[in-house]
Amino acid sequence: MSEIIETDAGTARITWHKARGARLVLALGHGAGGGIEARDLEAVADVLPGHGVSVARVEQPWRVAGKKMAPAPKTLDAGWRGIWPALAKPGLPVVAGGRSAGARVACRTATELGAAAVLALAFPLHPPGKPEKSRAEELLGAGVPTLVVQGGNDPWGKPAEFPEGSHELVEVPYGDHGFAVPKRAEITQEQALGVLTDAVVQWTGSLG
């Protein structure tokens, strides 16, 4: 089910994957170079409703408008704020989440919007090859329970590069920034996504 939402940043769209007897809503924003069809977002949307979690895949206004590149962070945050009332409408706790740039948005706005927790998939800790340009403060400043799921070979930040903090971190072996694994890996692509979804199922189950 799709829902069109007008925000200060333009027209956004939510694609709902509703759970029977849902106890949580998990909102998932996409990255700066792709949309809600990313393999990790699709995997979570397929699995979580079977575990009592309704999933809302959120398309930022720039994607709905057919643009190729994401706007500035403050514009992404404005779009996210604009869709929040629709996420909260069912009256359930809302977990803010997303992949890459979407994870950054979730972290930056979590406390302000009253998110119950944050799910950060492929958090872009730094640009590839530029560890000095860290975004760790955004992650550490989320202010709510946070799960990071990170590819073991992500050039935007390998698990070992992440700072100590209150967040939990799960590694997807061999995964790149899109959680793709090479054919030579000791696990299949399906198994890699299973590591990701199992972690999210277990973590959301611990949220109540």
C-alpha positions, -999 to +999 in steps of 0.1 A: +000+000+000+014+034-010+006+067+007+015+101-007+026+127+018+032+164+013+062+178+031+081+211+033+107+195+010+081+183-016+060+152-022+071+120-004+058+085-006+054+057+019+051+021+009+036+001+037+042-035+046+018-040+075+019-067+102-012-083+117-013-072+154+017-049+149+035-037+180+060-015+162+064+006+131+098+005+114+104+034+090+132+029+064+147+057+044+169+051+014+204+062+005+216+092-015+221+072-047+193+047-047+157+041-037+136+018-016+144-012-039+178-016-022+183-053-013+186-046+024+154-025+026+135-051+005+147-080+028+137-062+060+103-053+045+098-090+035+107-105+068+097-081+097+059-080+092+059-117+101+074-108+134+048-081+145+066-051+130+049-030+103+075-017+078+072+017+061+097+022+032+100+060+027+108+077-005+122+112-001+107+139-023+138+141-045+133+105-055+096+109-060+104+138-083+127+117-104+159+135-095+193+117-096+211+131-066+200+138-031+198+173-018+215+188+013+211+170+047+188+197+060+164+191+031+165+154+037+157+160+074+128+183+064+113+155+042+117+130+070+100+153+095+071+157+071+063+120+068+066+114+106+030+121+115+019+094+090+043+069+106+030+077+141-007+077+131-012+040+139-004+049+175+025+025+178+062+032+188+081+042+157+116+030+150+135+054+127+157+036+103+173+036+069+204+027+048+234+050+043+222+086+040+188+074+053+205+061+085+221+095+090+187+112+088+173+088+113+201+094+137+200+132+134+162+135+140+155+106+164+153+125+196+135+155+181+108+133+166+104+109+195+117+078+178+117+047+200+150+035+185+172+038+154+181+011+129+212+021+109+219-001+079+253+006+061+259+037+082+283+059+061+309+065+088+331+084+064+336+088+027+357+060+011+393+066+018+387+096+040+384+083+076+393+118+089+359+130+077+339+110+103+302+112+108+305+093+142+289+122+161+256+117+142+255+080+152+266+086+188+242+115+192+211+095+182+200+094+219+179+063+216+187+025+214+205+020+181+214-010+160+240-007+133+242-034+107+274-030+086+290-049+058+324-064+068+340-049+036+321-016+035+344+012+022+323+038+039+332+023+073+342-012+083+328-025+116+362-023+133+364+014+125+333+023+145+338+041+178+328+027+212+293+037+222+259+025+235+249+013+200+249-024+191+268-034+159+263-065+138+286-074+110+275-090+077+306-109+066+321-099+032+293-074+026+300-041+008+280-009+012+250-025-004+255-058+015+265-075-017+290-104-012+315-116-038+311-150-053+343-162-036+328-154-002+321-183+023+285-173+025+259-168-002+240-135-009+209-151+006+228-161+038+243-126+041+208-110+040+197-136+065+224-124+089+210-089+085+173-097+089+179-121+118+197-093+136+169-069+130+142-094+141+161-101+173+167-065+181+132-053+174+120-082+195+140-068+224+124-034+221+091-046+237 
